[in-house]
């Protein structure tokens, strides 16, 4: 009993005096049928509408809050938390590069026309021909057999590349050429010689403006914006922010974000340390007096018996069993305590944590009452519960809970998601005793995606058209037909199946992790290695398909149900109204195990 009393909450039992209904159906009672005026007055007397109450109504409420701003490294004043956490490097296809180049030419035409510095007879086409020649798309025909075969499997992308050759400007190439400190002297001699001298400064200004617009529109990790927050070995995002709370600073972590919608419940409370010199002055204390208004909701019962209510809501037909705790609580609040609550409206800046220091209510008699919170922040206490408050991570160190607070992250509203450009499914293959990363959708080079399995089959046919042809029986020298036996050292697996093999973690006894492996391509003129196509799996592989570093995934991140990772573009508007586009990933549960058919030493 000593152990139970020290670790568990005591069992509390109470009774409440309530009237007992003679019938289960309350529809007749709540219908409020009218009989005569005396009946109406009697019903009002029964419900206590004639009884006076020695109490005053709230007329003023003074609230004191401490507003603590939240700062994330690499975030601007108008950037959303979504873009800072989820942004990844963007691979711009040829069509998008041409569109960006068209945007640059439109800006250039408008700037030249506004400046009036163009020589007589110098038209818009001459300027476009110069940019076509120096900043056109780099569409070198592939010479590698595998790259050429992959090129032949995407005829639409090849036709688009040939159509844009010499007729478009590569906007990404212009952006990479334009340095932040670009001057006219940095122009290549041939490019500067082709431009009229009077337009050199105009072209430089347009290039700098285009670079600024490009960086503001397309959010990518870099030196100025901070590194990527994607944790490839855990298949999730991880980011930390700092909340300045006067003399202390508290860390706010979003360590297990798997993409998609982001809100206050995505963050956890971290460690608290003394604040630095510039952090202590960031917090503000907000004290204001407002007029409280009664809390209302659609279908709310009226405080007086004969007031007309919303006919679309019939609380009398709300049926609840003894185990429907949520319905019982909602109906009890709606019928008994709904008009006892008031609302205090106050604005809170986005990207901040507001700690409530106190609320003083002034009634009609001049009495002032200090309103205390009903519950204290639960923090890491599993026996308590409260809404809209941050709690420490269960796997982290114990932290003292923050006072009653409300966290409003700087998230972007109305985010539009594009179609998945990449899709990879991590599955377990119990027959082969390994994990496979199956590429299901891969980029098609035209701002869309295509089926990876179909692309794998087409590449196989391009490399060796007879690879899938059935072989005939073995015929001995004497002319008789022998039994058609074939020895297979290893069966082949589709190229969109990337193996992950278990390896031992250095310094651990039994712990393992999954390392990306490589299958060997056994068809074609040369024996080559199969590399993944999607950026999800190409960590540690350079543009020439050479492995620079290994890629690992924690073994516990791939359950038996599998896990699906999608790469897509997201678009929204910042707080100042400017559009922003970023590349993000979304992690969801898979659809179970799979079988690759991998086997060794088979005779067929």
VENFENLIN-V324144 format. One record per helix or strand of 2 or more residues. SS is the DSSP state (A for helix, B for strand). FROM is the first residue (numbers start at 1). TO is the last residue. If there is no record, write none. Layout:
((SS/FROM/TO) (SS/FROM/TO))
This chain:
((A/2/7) (A/27/30) (A/37/46) (B/58/71) (A/81/86) (A/94/115) (A/124/134) (A/145/152) (A/155/164) (A/171/177) (A/184/186) (A/189/194) (A/197/217) (B/218/219) (B/230/231) (B/236/245) (B/248/257) (A/264/266) (B/268/274) (B/284/290) (B/293/294) (A/315/317) (A/325/340) (B/342/343) (B/352/363) (B/368/371) (B/405/408) (B/416/417) (B/422/429) (B/434/443) (B/449/451) (A/452/463) (B/487/490) (B/497/504) (B/512/516) (B/519/521) (B/528/530) (B/552/554) (A/555/557) (B/563/573) (B/579/589) (B/600/603))
